[in-house]
Amino acid sequence: MFNHYFFGGEAAHEICRKFLHQEKGEGVILVTDPPFGGLVEPLAFSFKKLIAAWREVQGEDHSSKDLPIFWIFPYFFESRILEFFPGFSMMDYQVDYDNHALYKHGRTGRKQSPVRIFTNISPSMIVLPVEEGYRFCSVCQRYVSSGNQHCDICNSCTSKDGRRWNHCFLCKKCVKPSWIHCNTCNRCALPGHTCDRAKTSCFICDEAGHKRSTCPNLSVAERACQADRKRRLKKNKIKMDNVKRPSVKHATFPRKKIKKKKNTLAC
């Protein structure tokens, strides 16, 4: 998936090519749900290879057509995805997983899943279920989350996480409701942030303000494994400190003195 490699060799590659070319590619849709820890760039490389293979049977009249794609990925990777696919748009539909401890509905999961669907299909053609909390915005001409209110200044439904975002006139964009504008940083951020902090981003969600170990999007299982690993390392260190190492006495051997004989010359 990440490097367009077929483990079945050329035979598997030919099966994929025939599938993309059947009925001249009509009705083919690429639906992908890759691991969230994967980099966007190698994924985009593989998808562009599949798009190029699909276009081989489209002809010159349809050379500008794109293979319909549904890319399931967290919303905080939107800027990276749009960097490689500017024609993509993010849907408001929140994707949940029944077998995931974090991204599922219920007592053990999050209240709102950060997983979304990125697609090159026009949002006006996609209908989201009203009974699950989605509504149609007549201005944007697309379905959005019920909490995603239209901003007249931005002329768009700007929320990414389902909550109603507030417009900041200084930043000239809508921001999360928990953020306030900081005159020192000249941007909106959380109230308790440190202004002179190093401008580094998280390895998982690509957002500033925290490290990978404290990322809110880190899975519960992985966080528990990290905590258990730290406890075991600390316990082993205490054991090693309490162990008395036996003293080793080095044996010494006296150096043997050799008398030098006087050289005598025979006359």
Beta strands, then each sheet from edge to edge (+ up, - down):
strand 1: 30-32
strand 2: 69-74
strand 3: 89-90
strand 4: 115-119
strand 5: 134-137
strand 6: 142-145
strand 7: 150-151
strand 8: 156-157
strand 9: 166-168
strand 10: 173-175
strand 11: 180-182
strand 12: 187-189
sheet 1: 1+ 2+ 4- 3+
sheet 2: 5+ 6-
sheet 3: 7+ 8-
sheet 4: 9+ 10-
sheet 5: 11+ 12-
end
